Amino acid sequence: MKIFSLLILLSIFFVPSMSFASPKASVVAIINGEMITSLQLEKNIRLYMANKGINSSNVSAAERKNIEQTVLNDLVKESIIIQEAANQNIKINDQALESEIQQSIDKSGGSKEAFYANLAKQGYDEKLYKEKVRNTLLTQSLINRNVLRKIIVTDEEILNFYLANGGQVTGKVNVALLVYNTGDDMDNYSEKLIKNPKNFEKTAKEISVGPYAEEGGILGEMAISDLASPVQTAIQGLEQGEVSKVFSLNGAYAQAKVLSKTTSSKNLAEIIDPALVTKIRDGLRMQKAGNKVDEYISGLEKKAIVTIK
């Protein structure tokens, strides 16, 4: 899967602003009228080799040619993307840019001066790095608008991921659990119990193969976080007296009825930190996107008019 290849590319180097060729620089490519010069290509080749840990003095002529072709192809692709972002009036304001850069500085654990000193060793000055970050943010915004926002991630999927990765939901709950022994039992009872929850405990006594079946599957009041993750997900959004849809539990199929619950909010953002909800949703969208990002970028490339000199 190449879904992250574009963003990885942008984290390595960027295309400086296009300009008319100077007397010292020949034009190596023209993309929809915008030019890439030999000086721009050479600078990005140096950045590419520095980031890959390649010693230029040990590179053969054939290897150099392959690197040059790789870098030029990537520069053309990025130019197409940035042009499309401009066509769609996507802009990154200075506040958003500085916020993104500050996050990187904070993660480095050092000062701003030390951060840029380290970048200088890799061939970046402050202006160059800011342009790289801006282009990365433009690319992310373009992909979000045209690909990721069209992909639906449900609250149930977010909660599932949250619980599966160590997250906890606060509050207490008392549920009755019915674990089906056969698929026939599930087909005969599941929808009926959702429509008529009053029969849940009685049915659990009769057919459940789960815990406390003889007591109607009633587990007793406990912290929501002590329930198995699939049960936590199943009862999310349910009010007292309601029965969940069928869900998978340890290789079997089950349903749960909420007998009491101190956390009854149906708003996921009130249970999980809203910033984390957004982060999880975006991550799951990327997973669901599959090859859609690459397909979108390929479509832009097909429409572009590219001339390689």
N, C-alpha and C positions, 0 to 999 in steps of 0.2 A: 504494500500500500504506500502511495506517495503523498498522502494527505498533508504531512508536515514538511515535505521537502521544500516547498516554497518559503515557508517561514524560517526554516533552517538556513536556507540560502541568504535570506535578508539579514540574518544575524551574523553572517560572515563578512559581507561587504555590500556596497550600494553603488548606484550609478550617480555620480555627481550631476548637478544641473547641466542639461544639454546646452550647447552653445555653438555658434558658428566656428568652424575650424580656423585656428590661427595659422600664420605662416609656418610655425614650427610643428604643427600637428596635422596629419592627414586624416581623412574621414575613413573609418573602417566599416561603418554601418549606418543606414538611414532607416528609421522606424517612423512611419507616418509623418515624414518630413522632419523629424527630430534626429540629430546626428550624435553618433558616438565617435570620438576621435581616438587616434592611436595613443595619445597621452593618457586619456581616460582609461583605455584598455590596459596600458602598461601599469598604471597605478593600481588597478584592480587585480592584475596578475600578481603584483608584489604582495598585496594584502592577502590574496588567496593562498599564496605559498607560505606566508608568515603564519596564517591561521592553521594551515595544514602541517606546519612544522617541516616544510620542504626547504632544503638548502639549495639556493639557486645555482651555486657553483657546481653542484653534483647532478644537475639536471641535463640529460642528453638532449640533442636537437629534436628527436622524435617525441620525447616526454614534454619538452617545452611546447611543441606544436599542439599536443593533445590538451595541455593545460590552457593554452591560449584559446583553443576552440571551445573548451568547457566554459571558460570565463566569459567569452563573447556571447555564447548562447544564453548564459544566465543574465548578462547585462541586457540583452535584447528582450528577454522575457520580462525582466523587471521594468524596463522602459514602457512596455505595452501595458503593464498593470498600473503603473503610476499615471500614464496618460488616461486610462479608463477611469481611474479615480477622479481625475480632474474633469473629465467629461460628465461624470455624475455629480459634480460639485461637492465632492467629499473633501473636507479640509480638516487639518489638525491644528487647533489653536495653540498658542505658545504655552498657555497654562497646562494643557493636557500633556504637551511635550515635556515641559519641565518636571511635571509630576512623575511621568514615566522614568525619566532620567534619575530623579531623586530616589525612586524605589531601587534602581540598580546600584546607586551609590550606597544606600542604606544596607543593601544585601552584601556589599563588598566589605562592610565593617570598618571602613576607613574614612578619611576625609575626602572632600571633593578634589582637593589638589592631588592626593595620592591616587585617586581613581583615574584622573586624567593622565597622571604620570605613567601609570601602568598601561593605559591605552596608547600612549605615545610610543611605548616600546613595541606595540603591535602595528604601528604605522598610522595611527589615527590622531588627528588634533581635535580640539573641542568642536570646531565647526563641522568637520567631517563626521564626527560621531553623532552630532545632533541631526544632521541630514539623514544618516542611516536610520536613526530611531524614528524620525518623522516618516520616512518611506515605509518602515515596518508597520507603523500604526495606520498609515493609509491603506496598506495591503490588507491588514486585519479588518479594517472598517469595510472595505470593498467586499471581502469574502463574507463578512457577517451579514451585510445588506442583501447580497445576491444569492447566497447559498445557505448559511447557517440559520438565519431567521425563518426560513421556510421549513425547517425541520422541527417537528413538534416533540418536546420532551415533557412528559406528564409529571405531576407532583408525586405520584406513586413511584415513578422511576427514580426521582430525586431522593425520596425517602429511602427507597431500597438501597441505593448506592451509599447514602449517608450511614445507614445502619450497618451495612456490610463492611464498612471501612472504619468501624469503631465509634461512630457517632451514637449519641444517646438522646432519647426524648424524655423530658422530666414529667412528673406527675404519677398518680396511682390509678390502677384499673383492676376491675374484677371481670374476668371473661369466662364463658363456658366454651369448651372446645369439643368439636365433633370430628373425629378422624374416621374417614370411610374405609371400610374393609374391601369393598369391590366397586368397580365402575358403575355397575348396575344400581347399587345403593345411591351413589352420587347422582346419577341421572334421575332417579326417582324422587329424591328429597331436596336437592340443593335449591332449586328455584322456589319450591313450595315454602321452604324455611325462611327465605328472604322475604317472601310476601306475608308469611304468617309466623313471626318469630316466637309466638307463645308456645309453639310445639317443639321448640329447639331442645330444651332439656329432656323432655320425654323421649324424643327421637334419639338423642345421644345415649340415654340409658338402654335403648333397644338395640342399636346397631353400632355404636362407636367402638373402635378398638384403641382409642387413645386413653390418656390418663384420667382417672376419676370418672370413668364411664358410668359406674354404678351410681354416681352422684350427679348424673346429668352433665358430666364434663366440666363442672364448676371448679376452677383452679384456686379461687380465693383471692382476696385483694393483695396486690403486690405492686412494686414499682414497674412502670411501663418498660423501663430499661432491662428488667429481669426477664421479660418475655422473649421468646425466640424471635429473631429478626423478621421472619416471614409473618409471624402473628402481629408484631408491631405494625408492619406495613399494611396488613389486611384490615386492621381496625382504625387506621388513620382516617379521620373525617366522619367516623360513625358516632352516632349519639346513643345514649342509654336505650337499651331495648332493641337496637338494630343488629342485623346479622350480616356478616361479610359475604363477599363472593368466595367461590372456591379458590383455594391457593395451595401451592405445593409445600409440604412439610415433611422433611426427612424421607423423601421418596414416596410419600403417600399424599392423598388429597384430603383437605380439611376445610372446615368453616369455623368461624368464631362468632360468638354473640357477646355484645358489650352489656354487662349487667350493671356496672357503675364505672364512672370515669371522671377523674378530676381535670384532665386535659381534654377539652372537647372542640378546640378550635379547628376549623377546616382550612384556615389560612396557614400554609406551610411556613411562611416567613415569620409567623408568630411563635413557631416551635423551633425552627432552626435559624441561625443568624442570616439575615437577608443577603449579606455579601457572600456568604458561603453557598446559599441557594443559587445565586447567580453564577458563581464559579462552577458549581456542579452541573448546572444546566448547560453552560457553555461547553464544558468538557464532554458531556454526554452527546451534545449536538455534533461535536467533532467526531466522536466515535461512530455516530449514526451516518455521518456524511459519506463515509466510505470513499469512493472515487469521485464524488460529486465536485469537490474542489478542483481536482485535476481536470475534470471534464469542463468545468467553467473556464479555467485558465486556457485550456486547449482551444475552446471556442473563441476566446479573445485573440489568440495567436493566429487562428485561421482567417480572421477578419482584418488583421493588420497588414499593411503594406511594408514589407521589409526588404531592404537591399543590402547585401553584404558585398563590400568592396574587395 
